[in-house]
Structures are given as C-alpha cells and as structure tokens.
C-alpha cells in the first residue's frame, strides 16, 4: 500500500465530480510537451520517505481549476496505470494530485519495489490529448 505525506486536495475534488466533467471533452497538449522525473531516477533505492521532483518542458503549470491554455498540473501515479483516454485521473492513495501547482512532493511508501509515473492533467484532472506523461520508473524502498 502506498501512502502520501503532505498532500491536500482542493475542496470539492472527488471522483463523482471528475466523472461528471469527463463529458466536457479533452484539452489539447502543447506540441512537444513532456513531463519527467528529476528525482528519483529509474532503478534508484530510496528511503521510506523521499522527495519526488518533477520537470516539465514546453508547457506551463497552473493549479487545478485554472483553465489556461498550454498549462496543467501534476499527478504522481504509484503502482497504478494511467487512466484510459477520456477518463479523469482518480484521487486516491495511488493517484496523488498536486492541484496547487506543486512541482515536488514528499512521499512515504512501504518497503519494496514500486512503480511511479507522472501524468499532467488539465484544470479538471483530465489528461491532455495527446497525454503528457512520463515513462514508468521503478524505485526500491528500503
């Protein structure tokens, strides 16, 4: 089980609300946009509590709820798959929303191997089209 530390979701963010807005359509991704892990790196051993630092290229960061072209906010997926096209990113222990526009977050995970992936969502927590997401990386928590 993965646990997030220091994460707060904005009031009103929930799966029911996210599903309701899914019908509004998708937000186009800026050409060349890419999200990546600055830290940790793929294959790295990390302590139970560690910091994820996120890099973003050819795109801006805006808080959830702020609809500005060419922007989005980060989500860290822990031991989870990216949502199918047209589906919102869930909000739970395996899908961490950085809805205030953060570019780093401290995570606390159980010992063992875990996968991490970054997905940029629009103002409604919907992945852009095409998706702006990192490759999955694997970390080993000691």
N, C-alpha and C positions, 0 to 999 in steps of 0.2 A: 504494500500500500504506500502511496506517495503522499507526503504532507507538504503543504506550502506554509511558509512563515512570512508574516508581514504583508499579506495580500488582502486588500479590501475591494469589494466590488461596489460600483456605484449603486445607489438606491434604485430599485426598480428593475435591475438586471436579473433576468431569470429565463429559464428555458421556455416557458409558455410565451413570454413576450417576444423572445427571439424567434420562435416558430411563427408567430403572427406576422412578423416583419419579413420573413423569408419570401413572401409573395411579392414584395416590392421590387424585386429584380436584383441584378448584380451591379457592382461598382467596377468600372474598368481599372486595371492596374496600369501605372505609368510604364512606358516602354523601357525595358532594361532594369526594372526594379528588382532588387534582390535583398534578402534578409539572411544573416549568417551569425554564427556563434563567434564572438571574440574570445570568450571563455565560458565554459571549459571547452577543450578540444576533444575530438573523437578518440576514444580509447583511454582517456585520462582516468586516473584514480583520484577520487575526491573524498573529503571528509563528509560526515553526515550532513553538516550544514555548509553550504557553499554558495558562491555568487555566480549567477548567470549574467553575462554582459552581452548585449545584443548590438550588432552592427546592421545598418540599413543603407543601401545605395540607390540613388536615383528616385527617391521617394521621401516624403516628409512624415513626421509623427504628429498626430493630433489626438486628444482624448476621445474616448467613446462618446458618442452623442454629438460630436462636432463634425458636420458634413463639409469638408473642404477637399476640393479636387486634388488628387495626387498625394493624399495622406491616408494614414490608417494607424492602428495601434497594435501592439504586440500581444501574442498569446504563446505560452510555453506549453507544449503537449508532453506529458510524462507517461511513458508506457501506453501510448494511445495512438490511434490513426487520425489523420486529418479528416475532417468531415467531407462527405460526398459533395460534389458540385451543387450549389444552390441551397445548401443546408447551413444554418448558423453554427458557430463554434460553441459547444456546450460550456457551461460554467460548473465545474466540479473539481475535485482534488487532482484529476488528471489533465485538466484543461485550465491553465492559470491565465486569467485575463489581467493584462496590465492596462486597464482602462483609463488611467490618469495620464497616459503618455510616457510612462517609465521606459527606460532603456536598459534597466538592470533590475534583478530581483534576487533575494536570498531564498534558497530552497533548503528544506530538510527532508532527506529521503532515507528510507530504510537501507541497511547494508545489503549489498548485492549489485547485480547488473541492472541498469535502467536505460531506456531509450529516451532521448529528448529530441524535440523538433520545434521549430519556430514557425508560426503562421501569422501573417499580418491580416487583420480584419478591418473592415470599414467602420463607419460610425455606428453600425447596427450589429457588429460582431459577425458579419458575413465575410468570408474570404473573397478577395478581389478575383476578377477574371481577366487574364489567367491568374491562378493562385500565386501569391508571393509567399513562398515557404522554403525553409532550408531543407537540406537532406537531413535524415535522422542521424543522430550521433549516439554512441553508447558510452556511458560512464560506469565505473565500478565504484560503489560507495563502500568505504572501509569503516 
